[in-house]
Amino acid sequence: MLTQIVTLLLGTAAGLLSFAFLARVWMQWARAPFRNPVGQFVITFTNWAVLPLRRIVPGLFGIDLASVLAAWLTQFAYLAILANLTAPGGLGLDALGGFLAIAWAAVLAVLKLFVYLLMGVVILAALLSWLAPHSPAAPLFNGLAAPLLAPVRRVVPVFGGGLDLSPLVVILLLQVVLIVLEHLER
């Protein structure tokens, strides 16, 4: 029972922290403004880890690699703790095989979290466009979803009455990516 409680609390904390690091990466890559409540939260929540890592890890092609590394380190630490809690006698990170297995699992966990982040952005952008197109958060989520939706909108036509199916297509494509990641995880 105690192991389940610790696993739940650590998993939630690691997931939220990694999610914030990845949101920072996507917001910077999509050139979304950080002068909004969501952007300010992400910056405040992640600066403690990202700023020191930026001294060591430079960006590449507009991708904030320090934030990506912070997300990976968070998932790696969580999975290492989880492996040592749940495996009989502990997994033992001293073995190269155990280290590499956890490192690979952390890569896949970060990629899955990133796909879930993108799905959430697309869903929120679609919902805001229908329910509250003039809300203060609408421009932020539209800007974050635009790099995903724009290529699909060039291929998928808008149907009569302005019915845009591009968010649905993007979510289906992201689901395919999740299936591929699940198979890589096995």
N, C-alpha and C positions, 0 to 999 in steps of 0.2 A: 504494500500500500504506500509506504513512504517513497519507494522508488518511482511509483506512478505519479505521485504529487510533485516530486522533484523534476521528473521528466516533463510534466505538463508546464511547470513554471519556467524551467530553463528553455523549453521549446518555444513557449510564447515570447519570452524575452529575446531569444536569439532570432526568432522570425520577425518580430517587430523591428529590431535593430537592423537586421539585414535588409528588410523591406525599405527602411528609411535611407540606408546607404544606396540602394538601387534606385529609389525615387530621385535621389540627388543626381545620380548618373543620368537618368532619363531627362530630368528637368534641364540639366546643363546641355545635354546633347540636342534636345528639341528647342533649346534657347528660350525656354519659358521664363517669364519674369519671376524673380524670387521675392518681389515686393507684394506679397499677399500672405494671408495667414498660413496657408499650407507650405509655401516656400520658406517662410520664416521659421516654422516648426522644424522642417527638414534640416535647415542650416544649423539651428540651435541644437538640435538633437544629435547631429553627426559631426560637428566641428571638432570636438574633443579628440576624435580618432583620425579624421581626414586631414586636418591641417598638419599634424606631425608626419603623417605618411607622405604627404605631398613633397616634403623635403627629400624623400628618398625615391619616390615613384613619380615620374613625370606623366603627364597626359599623353595620349596618342590619338591622332586623328579626331580630336574633339571629344574623346572619351576620357572621363575622369577615372584613370586607373587606380588612383589612391582609394576612391570610394568602392570600386570593384574589389580591390584587395581587402578592404575593411569588411565587406560583406562576406568574402570567402573566409577570412580569418574567424569571423563570428560563427559561421556555419561549421568550420573545421573544429573550433573549440567545443561547440555544442555536441557535435557528433563524436568527438574523442571522449568527452565526459560521459555521453550516453553509452558508448561502447564499453567503457570501463565500469559503468554502473550495472549494465544489463548482462554483459558476458560473464560466464562463470570464471572466476579468477582474474577477471580483467582482460582486455584485449592485448595490452602491452604495446605501446607505441614504439618501443625500442626495436621491434622487428620491422624491417623495411616493408614487408608485405602489409602489415597492419597500418603503417603510416600511409603508404600509397593508396590503400583501400579507402581510408578515411579522407584523404586528399581528393580522390576521385569522387567520392560520395558528396563532398562539400562543393565541388564544381557543379555536379548535377543538381544539388539542392539550390545553389545560387541561380542557376539557369531556370529551374522551375519557378522559383520566387519571382524572377524577372518576367517570365511569361504570365504569371498570375497578376503581377503589377500592370502589365500592358493590357490584360483583359479587363482589369478594374478601371483603368483609364478610359478604355473604349466604352465600357458600359456606363460609366458616369457621364462621359461626354454625350452619349446618346440620350440618357435620361434627362440630363439638364437641357438638351436642345428641345425635348418634347415638353417637359414640365415647367422649367424656369429658364427660358433662354436669356433673360435679362438679369440673372442673378450675378453677383460679383465673382462666383467661382466658374461660371460658364466660359469666359475667355481663356482661363487657365487650362481647363480640361480640354477645350477645343484645340488649343495650341499643342497640348501634349498628345492628343489623339491624331492630329493632322498628319504627322509623318507616316502613320500606319494606314490611315484612311485614304489619303490622296492617291497612291498608286492603284488601289482597288476601285476608287471612284472613276478612274480613267477607263476601266474595263467593264464594270457593272453599271448599267444605266439606271437613272432615277426613274421610277415608275410613276404613272399618272397620279396627280395630287401631291407630288413631292415625296413619295415614299422612297427613302434611301436605304438600301439593303447592305451597304458597304460595312456597317458595324457588325452585322451578322456574319458576313463573309470573313472579316478579320478575326472574329471570335472563333469561327470554325477552323481557320488556318492555325490559330494559336492552339486550339485543341489538338490538332494534328501534331504540332511541335511537342506538346505535352506527352502524347502517345509515344513519340520517338524517344523522348527523354526517359519515359518509364521503361522502355525496352533496353535502353543503354544502362539503366540502373541495375538490371538483373544480371 
